[in-house]
Amino acid sequence: MEKLYVLMHGKGRFNGDQEGLFDYLRNTDKQIKYTHGLEFRGPATHKVPVTAEKAIEYFIRYWGDVTEFDDYIHVNTFSDCDFD
């Protein structure tokens, strides 16, 4: 597991370079899975397969992080309600 991009902390391999991240997502052979919300809260949208373009759209709309696993890439976004 490797964190590729963490928007809320500005860390990660792409270190604030969203276009670099987006290019990586568009060109990966790995499946992209999307979650909106904190996993321990049981979000309704949890590890749903999405296209790179949908993942990028969600990532732009919300804030979150992207983690690369051996067999897939996980895009996890959050809303302000997740931290209330």
MIDOSE-1310 file (N, C-alpha, C; in nm, 2 decimals, decimal comma, always signed):
residues 84
mekl	+0,09/-0,12/+0,00/+0,00/+0,00/+0,00/+0,09/+0,12/+0,00; +0,06/+0,22/-0,09/+0,13/+0,34/-0,09/+0,04/+0,46/-0,11; +0,05/+0,56/-0,03/-0,03/+0,68/-0,05/+0,02/+0,75/-0,17; -0,06/+0,78/-0,26/-0,02/+0,85/-0,38/-0,04/+1,00/-0,37
yvlm	-0,15/+1,03/-0,30/-0,18/+1,18/-0,29/-0,27/+1,20/-0,17; -0,24/+1,29/-0,09/-0,32/+1,33/+0,03/-0,35/+1,47/+0,02; -0,47/+1,51/-0,03/-0,50/+1,65/-0,05/-0,51/+1,73/+0,08; -0,56/+1,67/+0,18/-0,58/+1,74/+0,30/-0,45/+1,78/+0,37
hgkg	-0,34/+1,70/+0,34/-0,21/+1,73/+0,41/-0,11/+1,78/+0,30; -0,14/+1,77/+0,18/-0,05/+1,81/+0,07/+0,07/+1,73/+0,06; +0,06/+1,60/+0,10/+0,18/+1,51/+0,10/+0,16/+1,40/-0,01; +0,25/+1,32/-0,02/+0,23/+1,20/-0,11/+0,33/+1,21/-0,23
rfng	+0,33/+1,11/-0,31/+0,42/+1,10/-0,42/+0,40/+1,22/-0,52; +0,27/+1,26/-0,54/+0,25/+1,37/-0,63/+0,25/+1,51/-0,56; +0,26/+1,51/-0,43/+0,29/+1,63/-0,36/+0,23/+1,76/-0,41; +0,10/+1,75/-0,42/+0,02/+1,87/-0,47/+0,01/+1,88/-0,62
dqeg	+0,07/+1,79/-0,70/+0,06/+1,80/-0,84/-0,06/+1,72/-0,89; -0,17/+1,78/-0,89/-0,30/+1,71/-0,92/-0,29/+1,66/-1,07; -0,24/+1,74/-1,16/-0,23/+1,69/-1,30/-0,15/+1,57/-1,31; -0,04/+1,56/-1,24/+0,04/+1,44/-1,24/-0,04/+1,32/-1,19
lfdy	-0,12/+1,34/-1,08/-0,20/+1,23/-1,03/-0,31/+1,19/-1,13; -0,37/+1,29/-1,19/-0,48/+1,26/-1,29/-0,43/+1,19/-1,41; -0,31/+1,22/-1,45/-0,25/+1,15/-1,56/-0,22/+1,00/-1,52; -0,17/+0,99/-1,40/-0,15/+0,85/-1,35/-0,28/+0,77/-1,34
lrnt	-0,39/+0,83/-1,30/-0,51/+0,76/-1,29/-0,56/+0,72/-1,43; -0,55/+0,82/-1,53/-0,59/+0,79/-1,66/-0,51/+0,68/-1,73; -0,39/+0,66/-1,69/-0,30/+0,56/-1,76/-0,28/+0,43/-1,69; -0,34/+0,42/-1,57/-0,31/+0,30/-1,49/-0,39/+0,18/-1,55
dkqi	-0,33/+0,06/-1,53/-0,40/-0,06/-1,57/-0,48/-0,12/-1,46; -0,46/-0,06/-1,34/-0,53/-0,11/-1,22/-0,67/-0,06/-1,21; -0,76/-0,14/-1,15/-0,90/-0,10/-1,13/-0,89/+0,02/-1,03; -0,98/+0,11/-1,04/-1,00/+0,23/-0,95/-1,13/+0,21/-0,87
kyth	-1,11/+0,21/-0,74/-1,23/+0,20/-0,65/-1,25/+0,33/-0,58; -1,38/+0,36/-0,56/-1,41/+0,49/-0,50/-1,49/+0,47/-0,37; -1,45/+0,55/-0,27/-1,53/+0,56/-0,14/-1,55/+0,70/-0,11; -1,67/+0,73/-0,06/-1,70/+0,87/-0,01/-1,74/+0,86/+0,13
glef	-1,65/+0,90/+0,22/-1,68/+0,90/+0,36/-1,57/+0,81/+0,44; -1,58/+0,82/+0,57/-1,49/+0,74/+0,65/-1,53/+0,60/+0,66; -1,44/+0,51/+0,64/-1,47/+0,36/+0,63/-1,54/+0,31/+0,76; -1,49/+0,36/+0,87/-1,54/+0,30/+1,00/-1,69/+0,34/+1,02
rgpa	-1,74/+0,44/+0,95/-1,88/+0,49/+0,96/-1,97/+0,41/+0,86; -1,91/+0,32/+0,78/-1,99/+0,24/+0,69/-2,06/+0,33/+0,58; -1,98/+0,40/+0,50/-2,04/+0,48/+0,40/-2,12/+0,40/+0,29; -2,22/+0,47/+0,24/-2,30/+0,40/+0,14/-2,22/+0,37/+0,01
thkv	-2,13/+0,46/-0,02/-2,04/+0,45/-0,14/-1,91/+0,40/-0,09; -1,89/+0,27/-0,10/-1,77/+0,21/-0,04/-1,70/+0,11/-0,14; -1,58/+0,15/-0,19/-1,50/+0,07/-0,28/-1,58/+0,03/-0,41; -1,65/+0,13/-0,47/-1,72/+0,11/-0,59/-1,63/+0,13/-0,71
pvta	-1,63/+0,03/-0,80/-1,55/+0,05/-0,92/-1,59/+0,18/-1,00; -1,50/+0,26/-1,04/-1,53/+0,38/-1,12/-1,43/+0,40/-1,23; -1,46/+0,48/-1,33/-1,36/+0,51/-1,43/-1,27/+0,61/-1,38; -1,16/+0,63/-1,45/-1,06/+0,73/-1,41/-1,12/+0,87/-1,41
ekai	-1,20/+0,90/-1,51/-1,27/+1,03/-1,52/-1,36/+1,06/-1,41; -1,44/+0,96/-1,37/-1,53/+0,97/-1,25/-1,45/+0,99/-1,13; -1,34/+0,92/-1,11/-1,26/+0,93/-0,99/-1,20/+1,08/-0,98; -1,16/+1,13/-1,09/-1,10/+1,26/-1,10/-1,21/+1,36/-1,07
eyfi	-1,33/+1,34/-1,12/-1,44/+1,44/-1,10/-1,47/+1,44/-0,95; -1,48/+1,33/-0,88/-1,51/+1,32/-0,74/-1,40/+1,38/-0,66; -1,27/+1,36/-0,70/-1,16/+1,41/-0,63/-1,16/+1,56/-0,64; -1,19/+1,62/-0,75/-1,20/+1,77/-0,76/-1,31/+1,82/-0,68
rywg	-1,43/+1,76/-0,68/-1,55/+1,80/-0,61/-1,53/+1,80/-0,46; -1,46/+1,70/-0,41/-1,44/+1,68/-0,26/-1,29/+1,69/-0,23; -1,26/+1,66/-0,11/-1,12/+1,65/-0,07/-1,09/+1,51/-0,02; -0,97/+1,46/-0,03/-0,95/+1,33/+0,02/-0,81/+1,28/-0,01
dvte	-0,79/+1,15/-0,04/-0,66/+1,09/-0,07/-0,68/+0,98/-0,17; -0,56/+0,94/-0,22/-0,56/+0,83/-0,32/-0,45/+0,74/-0,27; -0,48/+0,61/-0,26/-0,39/+0,51/-0,21/-0,38/+0,40/-0,32; -0,26/+0,36/-0,35/-0,23/+0,25/-0,44/-0,21/+0,12/-0,37
fddy	-0,28/+0,02/-0,40/-0,26/-0,12/-0,34/-0,21/-0,20/-0,46; -0,17/-0,33/-0,42/-0,11/-0,42/-0,53/-0,21/-0,44/-0,64; -0,34/-0,45/-0,61/-0,43/-0,49/-0,72/-0,53/-0,38/-0,76; -0,53/-0,26/-0,69/-0,63/-0,16/-0,73/-0,58/-0,02/-0,67
ihvn	-0,64/+0,08/-0,71/-0,62/+0,22/-0,66/-0,74/+0,27/-0,59; -0,73/+0,32/-0,47/-0,85/+0,36/-0,39/-0,85/+0,51/-0,38; -0,96/+0,57/-0,44/-0,98/+0,71/-0,42/-1,09/+0,73/-0,31; -1,05/+0,80/-0,21/-1,14/+0,81/-0,09/-1,16/+0,96/-0,07
tfsd	-1,28/+1,01/-0,08/-1,31/+1,15/-0,06/-1,39/+1,17/+0,07; -1,40/+1,29/+0,12/-1,46/+1,32/+0,24/-1,54/+1,45/+0,23; -1,64/+1,46/+0,31/-1,71/+1,59/+0,32/-1,69/+1,65/+0,46; -1,73/+1,77/+0,48/-1,71/+1,83/+0,61/-1,79/+1,75/+0,72
cdfd	-1,90/+1,69/+0,68/-1,98/+1,62/+0,78/-1,91/+1,50/+0,84; -1,81/+1,44/+0,76/-1,73/+1,33/+0,81/-1,65/+1,36/+0,94; -1,63/+1,49/+0,96/-1,54/+1,52/+1,07/-1,62/+1,60/+1,18; -1,75/+1,60/+1,18/-1,83/+1,67/+1,28/-1,85/+1,58/+1,40
